């Protein structure tokens, strides 16, 4: 049994997505895979459900309770022993245990002591997930702080124009994968969109987990509405509250949700049409400009905890991740 520590110096880099992709692949190859996400805290806080651990429990069909997969470990006493004890509860019978790490940085960029303690306690191999940037080459020294435990780096959210050139940009570390920017993986759900907008879902709340892959703004004449909205599928349409004609036109096309600005509930005909077609309506209090600005700020902040993203993730990982190097590094 081997521990694979997946971490990143950045929030939202894609750790959970990489964990899910690795776990799903290994499980598909017949390996028994576990998951572990220890939280080392100054204060032993009350147990709380961690959404990433809950998601990985579903992905890997694990029997262990979520609070065992994601234990809160206080800093007092022998931390190494406590890490090992918690790990033993979730690793029994597993071939590989994927450990999602929380890597906050000290000044200078080096991993804090907690990261090293987990890695050394479990003798884990380390994968660092790094979001693409033009300064990637300067990060190599930080990765090397993991020493002999470092297995390699995954560069995530890479512009497709840079996929082939990136391997020449990093030297001194092994690149296990270069994952491209992808509309589906970066998408928000209807529920996440409503949360970011501070909006109210008026109907069909059971569709909150549907993925919004694109956005359109309703601001043209009614005659062109159907043709215009028909250009994109699986979209959210942002429409002013005083334009029921545009709202009805959008509902006739492939629409994940309708975002109505201005705070006034849509007319009965719009509500009825949305109900008939199973399309949620999100009502926002802000005007059209503030609503669009809020959407722009929310883009790319969708969490990877939706099973509907897994097929697309699997496709990308099979194409862009070096599983042969992973197997060799883990002695599988």
Rosetta silent file (secondary structure, phi, psi, omega in degrees, C-alpha in Angstrom):
SEQUENCE: XXXXXXXXXXXXXXXXXXXXXXXXXXXXXXXXXXXXXXXXXXXXXXXXXXXXXXXXXXXXXXXXXXXXXXXXXXXXXXXXXXXXXXXXXXXXXXXXXXXXXXXXXXXXXXXXXXXXXXXXXXXXXXXXXXXXXXXXXXXXXXXXXXXXXXXXXXXXXXXXXXXXXXXXXXXXXXXXXXXXXXXXXXXXXXXXXXXXXXXXXXXXXXXXXXXXXXXXXXXXXXXXXXXXXXXXXXXXXXXXXXXXXXXXXXXXXXXXXXXXXXXXXXXXXXXXXXXXXXXXXXXXXXXXXXXXXXXXXXXXXXXXXXXXXXXXXXXXXXXXXXXXXXXXXXXX
SCORE:     score description
SCORE:     0.000 S_00000001
   1 L     0.000  138.080 -175.944    0.000    0.000    0.000 S_00000001
   2 E  -133.275  145.259  176.990    1.290    3.440   -0.966 S_00000001
   3 E  -100.078  134.175  178.638    0.244    7.005   -0.144 S_00000001
   4 E  -118.357  111.211 -174.827    0.054    9.577   -2.929 S_00000001
   5 E   -94.016  115.180 -179.058    0.051   13.162   -1.636 S_00000001
   6 E  -108.626  119.263 -173.747   -1.589   15.636   -4.044 S_00000001
   7 E  -143.095  174.456  178.140   -1.093   19.268   -3.069 S_00000001
   8 L  -159.600  148.758  174.434   -0.741   22.813   -4.395 S_00000001
   9 L   -79.805    1.018 -175.118    0.478   26.199   -3.157 S_00000001
  10 L  -128.485  139.483  170.679   -2.709   27.775   -4.546 S_00000001
  11 L   -71.349  142.938  177.779   -6.388   27.546   -3.699 S_00000001
  12 L    73.913   16.892 -178.358   -8.518   26.546   -6.671 S_00000001
  13 L   -75.263  -23.754 -179.084   -5.560   25.028   -8.564 S_00000001
  14 L   115.371   24.021  179.928   -7.451   21.791   -9.227 S_00000001
  15 H   -58.196  -49.402 -176.660   -6.260   19.422   -6.471 S_00000001
  16 H   -64.158  -37.683  177.953   -9.628   17.736   -6.068 S_00000001
  17 H   -62.348  -45.137  179.459  -10.027   17.340   -9.831 S_00000001
  18 H   -65.118  -42.008  176.702   -6.619   15.655  -10.093 S_00000001
  19 H   -57.959  -45.757 -179.227   -7.416   13.447   -7.080 S_00000001
  20 H   -65.063  -42.811  179.520  -10.712   12.418   -8.677 S_00000001
  21 H   -63.377  -43.936  178.470   -9.096   11.753  -12.050 S_00000001
  22 H   -65.390  -46.519 -178.112   -6.317    9.647  -10.532 S_00000001
  23 H   -62.826  -42.083 -179.806   -8.676    7.756   -8.250 S_00000001
  24 H   -64.657  -40.936  179.007  -11.160    7.036  -11.009 S_00000001
  25 H   -65.728  -49.290 -178.336   -8.415    5.747  -13.329 S_00000001
  26 H   -61.999  -40.906  178.267   -6.785    3.536  -10.687 S_00000001
  27 H   -63.346  -39.821  178.025  -10.147    2.157   -9.608 S_00000001
  28 H   -64.906  -23.712  177.903  -10.941    1.404  -13.258 S_00000001
  29 L   -88.869    6.941  176.395   -7.685   -0.589  -13.444 S_00000001
  30 L    89.785    7.399  179.312   -8.842   -2.777  -10.574 S_00000001
  31 L   -84.562  140.961  173.580   -6.838   -1.086   -7.806 S_00000001
  32 L   -83.148  117.612 -171.015   -8.436   -0.590   -4.402 S_00000001
  33 E  -117.578  133.972  175.695   -8.166    3.157   -3.803 S_00000001
  34 E  -113.230  176.754 -179.998   -8.699    5.124   -0.608 S_00000001
  35 E  -140.829  145.011 -177.163   -8.835    8.829    0.207 S_00000001
  36 E  -150.952  129.440  178.262   -7.473   10.881    3.090 S_00000001
  37 L  -138.038   80.801 -178.678   -7.531   14.639    3.720 S_00000001
  38 L   -72.833  137.389  175.211   -6.155   15.430    7.175 S_00000001
  39 E  -110.081  111.149  179.504   -6.694   18.945    8.484 S_00000001
  40 E   -94.060  117.967 -170.399   -3.989   19.930   10.974 S_00000001
  41 E  -126.955  150.593  175.165   -5.327   22.736   13.112 S_00000001
  42 L   -63.925  -34.952 -177.353   -4.166   24.809   16.065 S_00000001
  43 L  -120.848  134.750  176.924   -7.533   24.190   17.694 S_00000001
  44 L   -73.978   90.258 -176.677   -9.472   20.923   17.660 S_00000001
  45 L   -79.345  161.910  176.813  -12.598   22.366   16.053 S_00000001
  46 L   -59.470  146.000 -179.602  -15.955   20.570   15.859 S_00000001
  47 L   -61.979  135.169  176.855  -16.183   18.036   13.046 S_00000001
  48 L  -131.425  148.387 -179.761  -17.627   19.529    9.861 S_00000001
  49 L   -73.382  122.915  177.654  -18.506   17.838    6.599 S_00000001
  50 L   -91.995  123.852 -174.132  -15.830   18.545    4.002 S_00000001
  51 H   -66.078  -33.759  178.573  -17.385   18.756    0.535 S_00000001
  52 H   -66.963  -44.290  178.879  -14.242   17.480   -1.214 S_00000001
  53 H   -65.105  -39.514  178.118  -14.033   14.423    1.033 S_00000001
  54 H   -62.508  -40.999  178.725  -17.745   13.797    0.611 S_00000001
  55 H   -65.749  -45.313 -179.715  -17.332   13.967   -3.168 S_00000001
  56 H   -65.648  -31.887  174.930  -14.327   11.616   -3.190 S_00000001
  57 H   -59.427  -41.330  178.741  -16.254    9.167   -1.013 S_00000001
  58 H   -70.835  -44.737 -177.526  -18.870    8.999   -3.784 S_00000001
  59 H   -59.851  -42.096 -175.435  -16.334    8.835   -6.637 S_00000001
  60 L   -96.648    1.344  179.731  -14.419    5.949   -5.041 S_00000001
  61 L    53.476   50.144 -177.231  -17.485    4.265   -3.468 S_00000001
  62 L   -85.855  147.767 -179.264  -15.802    4.284   -0.048 S_00000001
  63 L   -92.983  -20.962 -177.302  -17.454    2.862    3.077 S_00000001
  64 L   -65.704  144.486  177.111  -15.546    4.947    5.618 S_00000001
  65 L   -66.045  155.257 -176.000  -17.439    7.920    7.128 S_00000001
  66 H   -60.718  -37.336 -178.284  -16.501   11.373    5.869 S_00000001
  67 H   -70.733  -13.687  171.387  -15.094   12.451    9.244 S_00000001
  68 H   -85.502  -34.950  177.046  -12.623    9.550    9.026 S_00000001
  69 H   -68.955  -31.379 -177.624  -11.624   10.517    5.488 S_00000001
  70 L  -130.305   71.980 -178.093  -11.124   14.131    6.589 S_00000001
  71 L   -78.492  148.390  173.008  -10.096   14.132   10.275 S_00000001
  72 E   -96.042  119.232 -174.666   -9.212   17.302   12.168 S_00000001
  73 E  -112.493  119.481  179.338   -5.884   16.722   13.925 S_00000001
  74 E   -73.704  154.496 -176.261   -4.790   19.089   16.695 S_00000001
  75 L   -79.686  -14.157 -177.841   -1.181   20.239   16.882 S_00000001
  76 L   -71.618  149.249  176.923   -0.729   19.310   20.530 S_00000001
  77 L    78.277 -158.924 -176.468    1.154   16.102   21.323 S_00000001
  78 L   -84.384   95.697 -176.686    2.727   13.693   18.852 S_00000001
  79 H   -64.521  -39.696 -178.047    1.295   14.821   15.482 S_00000001
  80 H   -58.655  -44.799  179.341    3.080   12.087   13.535 S_00000001
  81 H   -64.204  -39.300 -179.362    1.467    9.334   15.594 S_00000001
  82 H   -68.041  -36.872  176.537   -1.958   10.929   15.256 S_00000001
  83 H   -62.930  -45.689 -178.542   -1.563   11.206   11.480 S_00000001
  84 H   -64.413  -39.529  179.618   -0.583    7.544   11.256 S_00000001
  85 H   -65.078  -44.201  179.396   -3.486    6.450   13.454 S_00000001
  86 H   -65.746  -39.143  179.654   -6.014    8.402   11.399 S_00000001
  87 H   -64.923  -39.097 -178.901   -4.488    7.103    8.165 S_00000001
  88 H   -60.814  -30.259 -178.300   -4.663    3.494    9.384 S_00000001
  89 H   -70.662  -21.759 -176.595   -8.443    3.813    9.748 S_00000001
  90 H  -114.842   -5.577 -174.155   -8.920    4.551    6.033 S_00000001
  91 H  -101.853   -8.101 -176.614   -6.031    2.664    4.403 S_00000001
  92 L   -60.704  126.841  177.459   -6.796   -0.917    5.418 S_00000001
  93 L    80.067    2.813 -177.578   -7.102   -3.143    2.362 S_00000001
  94 L   -95.450  147.155  174.399   -6.203   -0.339   -0.070 S_00000001
  95 L   -85.760  -40.558  178.438   -3.513   -0.494   -2.757 S_00000001
  96 E  -135.225  136.094  171.708   -3.241    3.290   -3.086 S_00000001
  97 E  -116.721  120.079  177.839   -4.494    6.030   -0.775 S_00000001
  98 E   -85.790  122.457 -177.728   -4.792    9.464   -2.363 S_00000001
  99 E  -109.287  116.495  176.996   -4.024   12.151    0.211 S_00000001
 100 E   -88.437  121.530 -174.307   -5.258   15.654   -0.585 S_00000001
 101 L  -101.484  148.876  173.272   -2.939   18.138    1.043 S_00000001
 102 L  -104.348  110.818 -174.738   -3.464   21.677    2.239 S_00000001
 103 L  -114.257   93.803  170.492   -0.266   23.602    1.415 S_00000001
 104 L   -92.357  151.189 -172.443   -0.155   27.097    2.800 S_00000001
 105 E  -104.256  145.574  165.292    3.126   28.880    2.340 S_00000001
 106 L   -78.927  165.197  169.795    5.591   30.517    4.618 S_00000001
 107 L   -54.798  133.138 -175.488    7.272   33.716    3.402 S_00000001
 108 L   100.313  -12.066  170.576    9.621   32.581    0.668 S_00000001
 109 L    91.944   -2.113 -176.169    7.167   30.033   -0.680 S_00000001
 110 L   -79.726  150.085  179.722    8.281   26.861    1.102 S_00000001
 111 E   -60.567  142.405  177.182    5.675   24.359    2.350 S_00000001
 112 L   -68.999  165.979 -174.022    4.744   24.798    5.988 S_00000001
 113 H   -57.606  -34.778 -177.456    5.795   22.167    8.489 S_00000001
 114 H   -59.090  -39.604  178.605    2.391   20.457    8.430 S_00000001
 115 H   -61.823  -45.281  179.183    2.832   19.440    4.786 S_00000001
 116 H   -65.442  -37.410 -179.025    6.206   17.879    5.518 S_00000001
 117 H   -62.960  -43.244  179.552    4.865   16.144    8.596 S_00000001
 118 H   -64.898  -48.037 -177.699    2.086   14.421    6.630 S_00000001
 119 H   -60.937  -46.294 -177.411    4.402   13.425    3.773 S_00000001
 120 H   -71.376  -37.385  179.791    7.120   12.090    6.085 S_00000001
 121 H   -62.384  -37.421 -176.394    4.687   10.349    8.432 S_00000001
 122 H   -98.872   -2.662 -174.319    3.114    8.444    5.538 S_00000001
 123 L    48.328   48.949 -173.518    6.288    8.210    3.409 S_00000001
 124 L   -85.779  148.161  167.705    4.074    9.522    0.630 S_00000001
 125 E   -84.913  144.489 -169.274    5.025   10.325   -2.932 S_00000001
 126 E  -114.139  132.227  167.928    4.088   13.915   -3.828 S_00000001
 127 E  -116.248  125.970  176.750    2.357   15.408   -6.850 S_00000001
 128 E  -100.020  129.515  176.750    2.186   19.208   -6.962 S_00000001
 129 E   -99.477  119.952 -175.553   -0.676   20.771   -8.929 S_00000001
 130 E  -121.452  120.596  174.817    0.331   24.122  -10.396 S_00000001
 131 E   -68.693  144.911 -177.204   -2.072   26.376  -12.340 S_00000001
 132 L   -60.286  138.994  170.451   -0.562   27.689  -15.562 S_00000001
 133 L  -156.712  167.620  179.069    1.189   31.055  -15.464 S_00000001
 134 L   -74.184  -12.205 -177.386    4.017   32.772  -17.284 S_00000001
 135 L  -102.171   23.144 -176.644    6.171   32.464  -14.135 S_00000001
 136 H   -56.927  -39.527 -173.920    6.149   28.671  -13.940 S_00000001
 137 H   -62.581  -24.263 -178.600    9.908   28.344  -14.313 S_00000001
 138 H   -80.185   -8.172 -175.259   10.506   30.265  -11.063 S_00000001
 139 H   -90.198   -7.931 -174.382    8.503   27.722   -9.031 S_00000001
 140 H   -58.107  -41.394 -178.501   10.882   24.775   -9.486 S_00000001
 141 H   -61.539  -34.269  179.157   12.874   25.583   -6.344 S_00000001
 142 H   -67.164  -44.205 -179.934    9.690   25.484   -4.258 S_00000001
 143 H   -58.954  -38.528 -174.158    8.739   22.017   -5.538 S_00000001
 144 H   -67.408  -10.738  178.386   12.191   20.676   -4.675 S_00000001
 145 H   -64.203  -19.393  176.886   11.587   21.376   -0.999 S_00000001
 146 H   -80.311   -7.683  173.760    9.762   18.013   -0.926 S_00000001
 147 H    60.550 -136.621 -175.623   13.067   16.346   -1.783 S_00000001
 148 H   -66.679  -14.567 -179.663   13.047   12.641   -2.597 S_00000001
 149 H   -77.345  -18.135 -175.180    9.313   12.438   -1.992 S_00000001
 150 E   -71.081  121.212  177.386    8.499   14.544   -5.060 S_00000001
 151 E   -90.591  -39.861  179.181    7.096   12.415   -7.865 S_00000001
 152 E   167.462 -175.643 -174.809    6.284   15.231  -10.275 S_00000001
 153 E  -122.333  141.107  170.664    4.197   18.231  -11.237 S_00000001
 154 E  -112.517  122.919  176.758    0.828   18.583  -12.969 S_00000001
 155 E   -96.245  121.024 -173.522    0.273   21.906  -14.717 S_00000001
 156 E  -109.650  160.922  175.737   -3.450   22.662  -14.825 S_00000001
 157 E    56.532   46.546 -176.580   -5.670   25.139  -16.700 S_00000001
 158 E   -89.727  129.357  174.042   -3.162   25.511  -19.509 S_00000001
 159 L   -55.661  136.883 -175.218   -4.120   27.514  -22.635 S_00000001
 160 H   -60.001  -27.132  179.004   -4.338   25.043  -25.493 S_00000001
 161 H   -69.611  -14.900 -176.972   -1.849   27.106  -27.498 S_00000001
 162 H  -106.078   -0.941 -173.311    0.779   26.407  -24.810 S_00000001
 163 L   -57.418  -47.115 -174.518    0.259   22.654  -24.325 S_00000001
 164 L   -77.492  -23.127 -174.320    3.128   21.500  -26.562 S_00000001
 165 L   -91.240  -14.385 -170.168    5.576   24.219  -25.512 S_00000001
 166 H   -68.275  -31.299 -177.717    5.232   23.909  -21.756 S_00000001
 167 H   -61.619  -25.143  178.062    7.560   20.928  -21.344 S_00000001
 168 H   -84.078   -9.770 -175.706   10.446   23.159  -22.422 S_00000001
 169 L   -86.222  -27.439  179.528    9.483   25.811  -19.860 S_00000001
 170 L  -111.832  129.538  174.906   10.120   23.669  -16.767 S_00000001
 171 L  -132.892  148.918  179.821   13.405   21.902  -16.159 S_00000001
 172 L    98.221   -9.590  174.890   14.626   20.093  -13.075 S_00000001
 173 L  -136.344  154.060  177.747   11.276   18.434  -12.226 S_00000001
 174 L   -83.495  130.738  175.488    9.258   15.703  -13.893 S_00000001
 175 E   -94.807  115.283 -179.160    6.042   16.881  -15.545 S_00000001
 176 E   -85.974  -22.930  179.829    3.393   14.193  -15.123 S_00000001
 177 E  -170.929  149.258  172.780    0.713   16.033  -17.029 S_00000001
 178 E  -124.411  105.550 -173.885   -0.288   19.273  -18.704 S_00000001
 179 E   -96.885  130.721 -175.147   -4.053   19.658  -18.458 S_00000001
 180 E   -78.490  160.899  167.091   -5.773   22.169  -20.757 S_00000001
 181 L   -60.528  139.869 -177.966   -8.314   24.809  -19.924 S_00000001
 182 L  -144.504  130.648 -175.502  -11.713   23.235  -20.409 S_00000001
 183 L   -62.209  -39.691 -178.068  -15.143   24.815  -20.511 S_00000001
 184 L   -68.882  -45.984 -177.927  -16.912   21.875  -18.875 S_00000001
 185 L   -66.339  -30.491 -179.236  -14.456   21.494  -15.985 S_00000001
 186 L   -87.301   -3.073 -172.296  -14.509   25.241  -15.293 S_00000001
 187 L   -70.775  152.794  173.042  -18.289   25.487  -15.489 S_00000001
 188 E   -92.217  152.606  168.334  -20.557   26.583  -12.673 S_00000001
 189 E   -84.133  166.024  176.100  -23.671   24.713  -11.665 S_00000001
 190 H   -58.212  -41.642 -179.924  -27.014   26.501  -11.624 S_00000001
 191 H   -65.189  -42.581  178.109  -26.871   26.455   -7.827 S_00000001
 192 H   -64.087  -39.236  178.644  -23.334   27.887   -7.706 S_00000001
 193 H   -61.897  -45.965  178.934  -24.348   30.618  -10.146 S_00000001
 194 H   -60.489  -39.665  179.957  -27.325   31.586   -7.975 S_00000001
 195 H   -64.980  -45.258 -179.866  -25.067   31.659   -4.906 S_00000001
 196 H   -64.223  -33.030 -178.518  -22.475   33.909   -6.589 S_00000001
 197 H   -85.331   -9.878 -173.018  -25.221   36.265   -7.779 S_00000001
 198 L    63.958   32.131 -175.292  -27.021   36.311   -4.447 S_00000001
 199 L   -98.611  168.953 -179.909  -30.076   35.301   -6.453 S_00000001
 200 E  -110.358  128.850  175.297  -33.215   33.296   -5.704 S_00000001
 201 E   -83.694  114.023 -172.632  -34.081   30.144   -7.638 S_00000001
 202 L   -81.008  -26.940 -173.967  -37.803   30.518   -8.297 S_00000001
 203 L  -155.893  168.081  175.699  -38.559   27.078   -9.703 S_00000001
 204 L    48.203   44.533 -178.940  -37.118   23.688  -10.654 S_00000001
 205 H   -62.656  -20.768  178.433  -34.623   23.814   -7.796 S_00000001
 206 H   -66.384  -11.818  178.134  -33.936   20.111   -8.357 S_00000001
 207 H   -93.999   15.598 -175.911  -31.976   21.206  -11.445 S_00000001
 208 L   -64.056  -22.626 -178.234  -29.445   23.125   -9.339 S_00000001
 209 L   -87.715   -0.598  178.977  -26.683   20.617  -10.139 S_00000001
 210 L   -67.071  143.149 -177.028  -26.949   21.169  -13.910 S_00000001
 211 E   -88.978  131.754  175.889  -23.765   22.564  -15.469 S_00000001
 212 E   -96.844  113.525 -174.133  -23.778   25.966  -17.162 S_00000001
 213 L   -95.866  -17.150  179.387  -21.237   25.817  -19.990 S_00000001
 214 E  -157.359  169.465 -178.380  -21.740   29.279  -21.517 S_00000001
 215 E  -130.802  146.799  175.066  -23.547   32.597  -21.034 S_00000001
 216 E  -137.300  148.798 -179.974  -25.599   34.824  -23.302 S_00000001
 217 E  -109.208  125.728  179.625  -27.043   38.284  -22.815 S_00000001
 218 E   -87.650  105.649 -176.750  -30.560   38.999  -24.096 S_00000001
 219 L  -150.563   24.836 -177.560  -30.480   42.489  -25.590 S_00000001
 220 L  -118.055 -179.042 -179.278  -31.649   42.297  -29.185 S_00000001
 221 L   -70.325  154.436 -176.422  -34.973   42.599  -31.003 S_00000001
 222 H   -63.306  -30.022 -177.299  -37.516   39.813  -30.526 S_00000001
 223 H   -61.303  -31.677 -177.278  -37.417   38.854  -34.211 S_00000001
 224 H   -97.637    2.414 -173.649  -33.849   37.625  -33.884 S_00000001
 225 H   -57.214  -51.568 -176.765  -34.287   36.046  -30.448 S_00000001
 226 H   -63.222  -44.139  179.481  -34.682   32.401  -31.464 S_00000001
 227 H   -63.977  -42.352 -177.501  -31.818   32.492  -33.960 S_00000001
 228 H   -65.417  -52.655 -176.763  -29.556   34.311  -31.522 S_00000001
 229 H   -68.946  -21.003  179.311  -30.220   32.097  -28.480 S_00000001
 230 L   -75.212   -3.654 -177.023  -29.970   28.979  -30.632 S_00000001
 231 L   -75.656  -22.057 -177.726  -26.260   29.582  -31.209 S_00000001
 232 L  -131.034  144.658  177.499  -25.188   28.079  -27.871 S_00000001
 233 L  -104.879  161.599  172.982  -26.271   25.026  -25.895 S_00000001
 234 L    52.985   44.838 -172.186  -26.339   24.375  -22.149 S_00000001
 235 E  -110.488  165.460  165.317  -26.207   28.088  -21.408 S_00000001
 236 E  -105.537  135.473  179.551  -27.441   30.605  -18.882 S_00000001
 237 E  -111.546  125.248 -179.997  -29.291   33.547  -20.419 S_00000001
 238 E   -99.885  120.448 -174.010  -29.191   36.898  -18.627 S_00000001
 239 E  -135.102  144.195  174.392  -32.270   39.018  -19.407 S_00000001
 240 E   -64.979  147.958 -178.987  -33.764   42.216  -18.052 S_00000001
 241 L   -62.769  -27.501 -177.646  -36.901   41.754  -15.994 S_00000001
 242 L   -88.185   13.214  179.458  -38.936   43.977  -18.324 S_00000001
 243 L  -118.779   68.076  177.697  -38.232   41.784  -21.379 S_00000001
 244 H   -61.855  -26.667  178.249  -40.612   38.779  -21.207 S_00000001
 245 H   -62.748  -43.845  178.316  -40.321   38.474  -25.005 S_00000001
 246 H   -69.281  -36.746  178.666  -36.600   37.732  -24.694 S_00000001
 247 H   -62.513  -44.414  179.599  -37.206   35.446  -21.723 S_00000001
 248 H   -66.618  -38.622  179.019  -39.716   33.369  -23.707 S_00000001
 249 H   -63.784  -42.577  179.908  -37.405   33.233  -26.729 S_00000001
 250 H   -63.338  -36.888 -178.372  -34.519   31.956  -24.599 S_00000001
 251 H   -68.147  -16.098  177.911  -36.717   29.252  -23.089 S_00000001
 252 L   -83.790   -1.871 -178.561  -37.341   27.840  -26.567 S_00000001
 253 L  -119.542  177.904 -178.371  -33.645   26.959  -26.929 S_00000001
 254 L   -70.123   96.039 -173.965  -31.121   24.772  -25.065 S_00000001
 255 E  -128.333  128.736  177.615  -30.959   26.727  -21.801 S_00000001
 256 E   -78.284  -38.156  177.740  -29.762   25.547  -18.396 S_00000001
 257 E  -160.574  159.288  176.969  -31.240   28.514  -16.544 S_00000001
 258 E  -111.161  125.926  177.887  -32.689   31.975  -17.040 S_00000001
 259 E  -105.248  112.941 -176.209  -31.165   34.824  -15.014 S_00000001
 260 E  -106.611  119.493 -177.760  -33.676   37.664  -14.656 S_00000001
 261 E   -90.876  162.905  173.239  -32.324   40.970  -13.353 S_00000001
 262 L   102.031  -13.859  174.227  -34.128   43.793  -11.585 S_00000001
 263 L    86.690   -9.172 -179.932  -35.852   41.942   -8.740 S_00000001
 264 L   -93.277  129.435 -178.024  -39.329   41.724  -10.313 S_00000001
 265 L   -63.236  142.757  179.370  -40.698   38.210  -10.752 S_00000001
 266 L   -61.273  160.301  179.000  -41.334   37.162  -14.382 S_00000001
 267 L   -68.915  165.742 -174.801  -44.873   37.171  -15.751 S_00000001
 268 H   -57.859  -40.224 -177.561  -47.045   34.064  -15.511 S_00000001
 269 H   -62.417  -36.991  178.822  -46.427   32.991  -19.120 S_00000001
 270 H   -69.757  -45.285  178.989  -42.660   32.926  -18.554 S_00000001
 271 H   -60.821  -42.711 -179.361  -42.964   30.988  -15.297 S_00000001
 272 H   -65.206  -43.663  179.143  -45.311   28.468  -16.887 S_00000001
 273 H   -63.052  -41.818  178.766  -43.034   27.961  -19.899 S_00000001
 274 H   -64.029  -41.039  177.968  -39.996   27.487  -17.640 S_00000001
 275 H   -63.875  -44.142 -179.357  -41.886   24.965  -15.515 S_00000001
 276 H   -61.032  -35.108 -176.110  -43.047   23.039  -18.569 S_00000001
 277 H   -96.514   -1.777  179.121  -39.475   22.821  -19.893 S_00000001
 278 L    68.200   34.243 -178.380  -37.814   22.187  -16.536 S_00000001
 279 L  -107.343  119.750  178.674  -35.640   25.313  -16.738 S_00000001
 280 E   -67.617  148.287  172.432  -34.803   27.107  -13.451 S_00000001
 281 E  -114.493  126.271  175.885  -35.190   30.871  -13.213 S_00000001
 282 E  -103.412  120.638  179.834  -32.743   32.798  -11.034 S_00000001
 283 E   -98.673  123.211  178.371  -34.093   36.166   -9.894 S_00000001
 284 L  -113.227  150.825 -179.297  -31.469   38.798   -9.018 S_00000001
 285 L   -83.565  -24.730 -176.679  -32.002   42.169   -7.363 S_00000001
 286 L   -74.734  166.090  176.427  -29.240   43.951   -9.267 S_00000001
 287 L   -78.111  179.469 -174.147  -29.547   45.587  -12.665 S_00000001
 288 H   -62.677  -38.155 -178.276  -28.267   43.959  -15.825 S_00000001
 289 H   -67.395  -45.025 -179.740  -24.790   45.530  -15.580 S_00000001
 290 H   -68.156  -33.235  177.629  -24.146   44.485  -11.990 S_00000001
 291 H   -65.453  -45.255  178.558  -25.458   40.986  -12.751 S_00000001
 292 H   -63.751  -41.422  178.327  -23.088   40.591  -15.694 S_00000001
 293 H   -61.243  -39.899  179.118  -20.177   41.906  -13.607 S_00000001
 294 H   -65.760  -38.174  177.647  -20.951   39.372  -10.888 S_00000001
 295 H   -64.505  -42.044  179.662  -20.987   36.554  -13.445 S_00000001
 296 H   -61.165  -37.642  178.646  -17.603   37.644  -14.798 S_00000001
 297 H   -70.327  -28.448 -176.889  -16.164   37.507  -11.277 S_00000001
 298 H   -82.646  -22.052 -175.246  -17.657   34.041  -10.740 S_00000001
 299 L   -59.378  135.627 -179.696  -16.322   32.484  -13.938 S_00000001
 300 L    83.481   -0.001 -178.816  -13.699   29.838  -13.310 S_00000001
 301 L  -103.174   10.002  176.886  -14.683   29.510   -9.630 S_00000001
 302 L   -66.451  132.506 -179.706  -16.842   26.443  -10.029 S_00000001
 303 L   -79.198  148.926  178.018  -15.741   23.728   -7.597 S_00000001
 304 L   -89.584   76.733  175.637  -14.885   20.288   -8.881 S_00000001
 305 L  -138.724   35.659 -179.673  -17.434   18.368   -6.862 S_00000001
 306 L  -121.277  123.859 -178.910  -19.914   17.432   -9.564 S_00000001
 307 H   -62.514  -25.407 -178.932  -20.126   13.883  -10.895 S_00000001
 308 H   -67.514  -15.815  177.342  -21.286   15.229  -14.263 S_00000001
 309 H   -86.121  -13.134 -173.247  -17.767   16.587  -14.805 S_00000001
 310 H   -63.040  -43.877  179.089  -16.134   13.184  -14.332 S_00000001
 311 H   -58.015  -43.325  179.479  -16.504   11.823  -17.904 S_00000001
 312 H   -66.556  -40.589  176.524  -14.846   14.922  -19.369 S_00000001
 313 H   -59.329  -43.493  179.727  -12.118   14.824  -16.712 S_00000001
 314 H   -59.380  -42.255  178.484  -11.473   11.171  -17.561 S_00000001
 315 H   -59.962  -46.203 -177.337  -11.026   12.000  -21.240 S_00000001
 316 H   -66.354  -44.084 -178.661   -8.525   14.761  -20.475 S_00000001
 317 H   -63.636  -40.761 -179.789   -6.525   12.698  -17.971 S_00000001
 318 H   -63.849  -33.418 -178.297   -6.235    9.746  -20.363 S_00000001
 319 H   -82.351  -34.469 -166.599   -4.920   12.057  -23.071 S_00000001
 320 H  -116.896   -5.764 -177.267   -2.670   14.335  -21.035 S_00000001
 321 E  -108.095  139.026 -178.056   -1.481   12.494  -17.892 S_00000001
 322 L   -88.635   84.163 -178.979    1.524   10.145  -17.829 S_00000001
 323 H   -68.908  -28.200  177.791    0.056    7.167  -15.980 S_00000001
 324 H   -61.675  -43.169  177.305    3.055    5.016  -16.916 S_00000001
 325 H   -66.786  -36.128  177.354    5.338    7.340  -14.935 S_00000001
 326 H   -62.288  -48.689 -179.122    2.846    7.309  -12.049 S_00000001
 327 H   -60.256  -41.357  179.499    2.814    3.521  -11.919 S_00000001
 328 H   -65.091  -43.781 -179.208    6.603    3.394  -12.001 S_00000001
 329 H   -65.987  -28.873 -179.364    6.909    6.032   -9.269 S_00000001
 330 H   -97.455    0.319 -178.300    4.455    4.189   -7.023 S_00000001
 331 L    57.722   42.193  179.203    5.898    0.727   -7.811 S_00000001
 332 L   -91.890    0.000    0.000    2.510   -0.496   -8.983 S_00000001
